[in-house]
Structures are given as structure tokens and as C-alpha cells.
Amino acid sequence: MESRTQYILDAFADLRERIAEHDPFNQQELAEEELDFLEKWDDLTKKIQENTHDYTFDAQEILSRFIRCYANLVPLIKRELLWFVGGECLHFLGDEEITLYQQLEDHLYELDSQNQDYDIAKEINTLRGISNQVH
């Protein structure tokens, strides 16, 4: 699986685990809305694993719905997930974040063109460290 796709899959899996610790997802019996949401989430996970060509559209829909319906849980989302999924999710990023992720894209492109292996999470943390030192 391509590293970006793997990162997205891992970020969604991490977020799924984290929301299970919070209301309303930590309830013994979930309301129909939450059950439907989690069912769509599971479908998305399968699409990401299968690397279907349209999984990003479903990912945008899931994240946008999550942000609209569960605003109190938004801090649990890794911000770069919004970037990698793109589309409507980019509206939830600030200008500084967009600049940071554009720099990340340039850096990943360089690494790809040099056929270098990399860990996206490490590259993000390195870039964040550099960015924080500048400010």
C-alpha cells in the first residue's frame, strides 16, 4: 500500500479508537445516527484498504459529517488527515497549516523523485519542528 494511503488508513483507525472513549460513542447502546455513522466509517475503512479510486470522496464526507455532528470531538482529528483527504476538509485548516502541508507535499515529492523511502509521520514531525523554530 502506498505510504500516503497507509497513513490515511492509520489515521482513521487511530481516530476510531479515540472517539470510542468519548460520548456519544462510548455508550453501551448507540443511537441510530451513531450506528449509521460508524457503519459508513467501516465501509470507508474497507475502501481505503482496497485502495478504491473514490475513497477520498467518502473520507471527505465522513470527516465533514464528523466535524458538523461531533464538534466537541474535532480536536481528536490529526490535522494532516484533513489535508490528505482534501476537498471540503481543507476549509477546516488555517492558513499556517495549509502552508505547512504545502511544504510537506514539496518535501515528499522530492523524496519520491529521489526514490527515497520515508515515514510520513516522521516527515510531518520534522517539518513541524522546523516550523516551530521559525516562529
VENVENUR-V688893 format. One record per residue. N is the residue number from 0. RES is the residue in one letter. PHI is phi in degrees with one decimal (* if undefined). NEAR is the number of other C-alpha atoms within 8 Angstrom. D_CENTER is the distance of its C-alpha to the mean C-alpha in Angstrom with 2 decimals. Layout:
n->(N/N)
res->(RES/RES)
phi->(PHI/PHI)
near->(NEAR/NEAR)
d_center->(D_CENTER/D_CENTER)
//
This chain:
n->(0/1/2/3/4/5/6/7/8/9/10/11/12/13/14/15/16/17/18/19/20/21/22/23/24/25/26/27/28/29/30/31/32/33/34/35/36/37/38/39/40/41/42/43/44/45/46/47/48/49/50/51/52/53/54/55/56/57/58/59/60/61/62/63/64/65/66/67/68/69/70/71/72/73/74/75/76/77/78/79/80/81/82/83/84/85/86/87/88/89/90/91/92/93/94/95/96/97/98/99/100/101/102/103/104/105/106/107/108/109/110/111/112/113/114/115/116/117/118/119/120/121/122/123/124/125/126/127/128/129/130/131/132/133/134)
res->(M/E/S/R/T/Q/Y/I/L/D/A/F/A/D/L/R/E/R/I/A/E/H/D/P/F/N/Q/Q/E/L/A/E/E/E/L/D/F/L/E/K/W/D/D/L/T/K/K/I/Q/E/N/T/H/D/Y/T/F/D/A/Q/E/I/L/S/R/F/I/R/C/Y/A/N/L/V/P/L/I/K/R/E/L/L/W/F/V/G/G/E/C/L/H/F/L/G/D/E/E/I/T/L/Y/Q/Q/L/E/D/H/L/Y/E/L/D/S/Q/N/Q/D/Y/D/I/A/K/E/I/N/T/L/R/G/I/S/N/Q/V/H)
phi->(*/-60.6/-60.1/-66.3/-63.5/-62.1/-62.0/-62.1/-59.7/-63.9/-65.9/-66.5/-63.5/-62.0/-63.7/-60.8/-64.4/-69.4/-71.3/-63.9/-89.7/-124.6/-66.0/-92.6/-79.7/-96.2/-78.6/-58.6/-117.5/-88.9/-68.6/-57.4/-61.1/-69.6/-61.4/-62.4/-60.7/-68.2/-64.9/-64.4/-61.0/-64.0/-61.6/-61.2/-57.3/-63.2/-64.4/-65.3/-60.2/-84.4/53.0/-64.5/-64.7/-111.3/-62.5/-64.6/-65.9/-66.2/-63.4/-60.7/-63.6/-62.8/-65.6/-63.9/-63.9/-58.7/-65.4/-68.9/-91.5/-131.1/-55.6/-67.3/-100.4/-55.3/-60.5/-77.8/-77.7/-68.7/-59.6/-66.6/-62.3/-61.9/-66.4/-65.5/-77.7/71.0/57.8/-59.5/-65.7/-64.1/-66.7/-91.6/-101.6/-82.0/-59.0/-64.2/-66.0/-61.3/-60.3/-60.0/-72.6/-67.0/-63.6/-60.5/-58.8/-60.7/-65.6/-64.4/-61.4/-59.2/-62.4/-62.7/-67.8/-95.2/54.8/-93.7/-78.2/-156.7/-109.2/-57.1/-60.0/-66.6/-63.2/-64.3/-63.8/-62.7/-63.4/-62.4/-62.8/-65.3/-62.5/-68.7/-70.7/-71.9/-80.9)
near->(4/5/8/8/10/9/10/12/11/8/10/9/8/8/11/8/8/9/12/9/8/9/8/7/10/9/7/4/4/10/6/6/7/10/9/8/9/8/8/9/9/8/8/11/10/8/10/12/7/6/8/7/5/6/11/9/9/9/10/13/8/11/10/10/9/10/10/7/6/9/8/5/10/9/6/8/8/9/7/7/10/13/12/8/12/10/7/8/13/9/6/7/11/7/6/6/8/10/8/11/10/8/8/11/8/8/8/8/8/8/11/9/7/6/6/7/6/7/7/9/7/8/10/9/8/8/10/9/8/8/9/7/6/5/4)
d_center->(16.32/15.14/13.23/10.28/10.14/10.73/7.98/5.42/8.06/8.49/5.28/6.05/9.56/9.48/8.36/11.02/13.49/13.12/13.69/16.65/18.36/18.45/20.51/20.60/18.75/21.16/24.20/26.59/26.72/23.83/24.69/24.46/21.61/19.40/20.69/19.88/16.32/15.83/17.77/15.55/12.50/14.75/15.75/12.28/11.97/15.37/14.60/11.84/14.45/17.08/15.19/16.69/16.97/15.51/12.42/10.29/12.65/12.16/8.36/9.31/12.03/10.43/8.08/11.26/13.46/11.75/12.20/15.69/16.89/15.61/15.65/16.91/13.77/11.39/11.98/10.28/6.70/5.73/6.63/5.76/2.13/5.04/7.20/6.41/6.40/9.29/12.24/12.81/9.49/11.12/13.80/12.00/11.99/15.35/17.58/17.43/13.67/14.07/17.01/15.29/12.57/15.53/17.38/14.73/14.98/18.74/18.79/16.86/19.22/22.11/21.21/20.83/24.15/25.79/24.55/23.23/20.87/18.08/15.33/12.25/11.65/15.35/15.38/12.87/15.07/18.15/17.28/16.51/19.83/21.64/20.32/21.39/24.76/25.38/25.02)
//
